[in-house]
Amino acid sequence: MERNRKNRKYDRQFKENAVKLSIERENVASVARELGISENILHRWKAKHDQSKHCDIQGCETPRQGDVHKENQRLKKELDRQKQENEILKKALGIISASDR
């Protein structure tokens, strides 16, 4: 008799324990069989775990697109300011070098 595997939900603790077990044993296939879950699901959980060690298996909060855009704009402004500062320093060095002659 085959179990209905569609739409099965697993709690965070189950996922974390499954991933830890697969890491300890270094064999995803056998752990998946023992737990009665798909090997692909366990690989997915493990990949999420490996990708972000500081986040739980359920996933991390990803920055919204607007936040990324704001950070990008801030960094561009900072880069422009640094470029201007470098130009000023180059000109000052040129002036100092010319006065030494």
Rosetta constraint file for C-alpha pairs under 8 A:
AtomPair CA 10 CA 14 HARMONIC 6.31 0.50
AtomPair CA 10 CA 15 HARMONIC 6.72 0.50
AtomPair CA 11 CA 15 HARMONIC 6.52 0.50
AtomPair CA 12 CA 16 HARMONIC 6.15 0.50
AtomPair CA 12 CA 56 HARMONIC 7.69 0.50
AtomPair CA 12 CA 57 HARMONIC 6.55 0.50
AtomPair CA 12 CA 58 HARMONIC 6.39 0.50
AtomPair CA 13 CA 17 HARMONIC 6.08 0.50
AtomPair CA 14 CA 18 HARMONIC 6.07 0.50
AtomPair CA 15 CA 19 HARMONIC 6.18 0.50
AtomPair CA 15 CA 45 HARMONIC 6.95 0.50
AtomPair CA 15 CA 57 HARMONIC 6.53 0.50
AtomPair CA 16 CA 20 HARMONIC 6.13 0.50
AtomPair CA 16 CA 56 HARMONIC 7.64 0.50
AtomPair CA 16 CA 57 HARMONIC 6.31 0.50
AtomPair CA 17 CA 21 HARMONIC 6.03 0.50
AtomPair CA 18 CA 22 HARMONIC 6.18 0.50
AtomPair CA 18 CA 31 HARMONIC 7.38 0.50
AtomPair CA 18 CA 32 HARMONIC 7.99 0.50
AtomPair CA 18 CA 35 HARMONIC 7.86 0.50
AtomPair CA 18 CA 42 HARMONIC 7.34 0.50
AtomPair CA 19 CA 23 HARMONIC 6.17 0.50
AtomPair CA 19 CA 42 HARMONIC 6.98 0.50
AtomPair CA 19 CA 45 HARMONIC 6.76 0.50
AtomPair CA 19 CA 46 HARMONIC 5.57 0.50
AtomPair CA 19 CA 49 HARMONIC 7.72 0.50
AtomPair CA 20 CA 24 HARMONIC 6.14 0.50
AtomPair CA 21 CA 25 HARMONIC 6.12 0.50
AtomPair CA 21 CA 31 HARMONIC 7.05 0.50
AtomPair CA 22 CA 26 HARMONIC 5.50 0.50
AtomPair CA 22 CA 27 HARMONIC 5.64 0.50
AtomPair CA 22 CA 28 HARMONIC 5.09 0.50
AtomPair CA 22 CA 31 HARMONIC 5.92 0.50
AtomPair CA 23 CA 27 HARMONIC 7.34 0.50
AtomPair CA 23 CA 28 HARMONIC 7.83 0.50
AtomPair CA 25 CA 31 HARMONIC 8.00 0.50
AtomPair CA 27 CA 31 HARMONIC 6.55 0.50
AtomPair CA 28 CA 32 HARMONIC 6.02 0.50
AtomPair CA 28 CA 39 HARMONIC 6.72 0.50
AtomPair CA 28 CA 42 HARMONIC 6.96 0.50
AtomPair CA 28 CA 43 HARMONIC 7.09 0.50
AtomPair CA 29 CA 33 HARMONIC 6.29 0.50
AtomPair CA 29 CA 39 HARMONIC 5.71 0.50
AtomPair CA 30 CA 34 HARMONIC 6.19 0.50
AtomPair CA 31 CA 35 HARMONIC 6.17 0.50
AtomPair CA 32 CA 36 HARMONIC 5.94 0.50
AtomPair CA 32 CA 37 HARMONIC 5.14 0.50
AtomPair CA 32 CA 38 HARMONIC 6.01 0.50
AtomPair CA 32 CA 39 HARMONIC 5.29 0.50
AtomPair CA 32 CA 42 HARMONIC 6.57 0.50
AtomPair CA 33 CA 37 HARMONIC 6.34 0.50
AtomPair CA 33 CA 38 HARMONIC 7.49 0.50
AtomPair CA 33 CA 39 HARMONIC 7.55 0.50
AtomPair CA 37 CA 41 HARMONIC 7.09 0.50
AtomPair CA 37 CA 42 HARMONIC 7.39 0.50
AtomPair CA 38 CA 42 HARMONIC 6.57 0.50
AtomPair CA 39 CA 43 HARMONIC 6.19 0.50
AtomPair CA 40 CA 44 HARMONIC 6.15 0.50
AtomPair CA 41 CA 45 HARMONIC 6.24 0.50
AtomPair CA 42 CA 46 HARMONIC 6.05 0.50
AtomPair CA 43 CA 47 HARMONIC 6.05 0.50
AtomPair CA 44 CA 48 HARMONIC 6.27 0.50
AtomPair CA 45 CA 49 HARMONIC 6.18 0.50
AtomPair CA 45 CA 57 HARMONIC 6.19 0.50
AtomPair CA 46 CA 50 HARMONIC 6.06 0.50
AtomPair CA 47 CA 51 HARMONIC 5.90 0.50
AtomPair CA 48 CA 52 HARMONIC 6.31 0.50
AtomPair CA 48 CA 57 HARMONIC 6.26 0.50
AtomPair CA 48 CA 59 HARMONIC 6.99 0.50
AtomPair CA 49 CA 53 HARMONIC 5.60 0.50
AtomPair CA 49 CA 55 HARMONIC 7.29 0.50
AtomPair CA 49 CA 56 HARMONIC 6.95 0.50
AtomPair CA 49 CA 57 HARMONIC 5.74 0.50
AtomPair CA 52 CA 56 HARMONIC 7.98 0.50
AtomPair CA 52 CA 60 HARMONIC 7.74 0.50
AtomPair CA 55 CA 59 HARMONIC 6.32 0.50
AtomPair CA 55 CA 60 HARMONIC 5.50 0.50
AtomPair CA 56 CA 60 HARMONIC 7.01 0.50
AtomPair CA 63 CA 67 HARMONIC 6.09 0.50
AtomPair CA 63 CA 68 HARMONIC 6.60 0.50
AtomPair CA 64 CA 68 HARMONIC 6.52 0.50
AtomPair CA 65 CA 69 HARMONIC 6.18 0.50
AtomPair CA 66 CA 70 HARMONIC 6.14 0.50
AtomPair CA 67 CA 71 HARMONIC 6.19 0.50
AtomPair CA 68 CA 72 HARMONIC 6.07 0.50
AtomPair CA 69 CA 73 HARMONIC 6.20 0.50
AtomPair CA 70 CA 74 HARMONIC 6.18 0.50
AtomPair CA 71 CA 75 HARMONIC 6.17 0.50
AtomPair CA 72 CA 76 HARMONIC 6.22 0.50
AtomPair CA 73 CA 77 HARMONIC 6.28 0.50
AtomPair CA 74 CA 78 HARMONIC 6.27 0.50
AtomPair CA 75 CA 79 HARMONIC 6.08 0.50
AtomPair CA 76 CA 80 HARMONIC 6.20 0.50
AtomPair CA 77 CA 81 HARMONIC 6.23 0.50
AtomPair CA 78 CA 82 HARMONIC 6.21 0.50
AtomPair CA 79 CA 83 HARMONIC 6.20 0.50
AtomPair CA 80 CA 84 HARMONIC 6.26 0.50
AtomPair CA 81 CA 85 HARMONIC 6.23 0.50
AtomPair CA 82 CA 86 HARMONIC 6.19 0.50
AtomPair CA 83 CA 87 HARMONIC 6.27 0.50
AtomPair CA 84 CA 88 HARMONIC 6.28 0.50
AtomPair CA 85 CA 89 HARMONIC 6.23 0.50
AtomPair CA 86 CA 90 HARMONIC 6.14 0.50
AtomPair CA 87 CA 91 HARMONIC 6.23 0.50
AtomPair CA 88 CA 92 HARMONIC 6.13 0.50
AtomPair CA 89 CA 93 HARMONIC 6.04 0.50
AtomPair CA 90 CA 94 HARMONIC 6.18 0.50
AtomPair CA 91 CA 95 HARMONIC 6.23 0.50
AtomPair CA 92 CA 96 HARMONIC 6.16 0.50
AtomPair CA 93 CA 97 HARMONIC 5.97 0.50
AtomPair CA 94 CA 98 HARMONIC 6.07 0.50
AtomPair CA 95 CA 99 HARMONIC 6.29 0.50
AtomPair CA 96 CA 100 HARMONIC 6.42 0.50
AtomPair CA 97 CA 101 HARMONIC 6.93 0.50
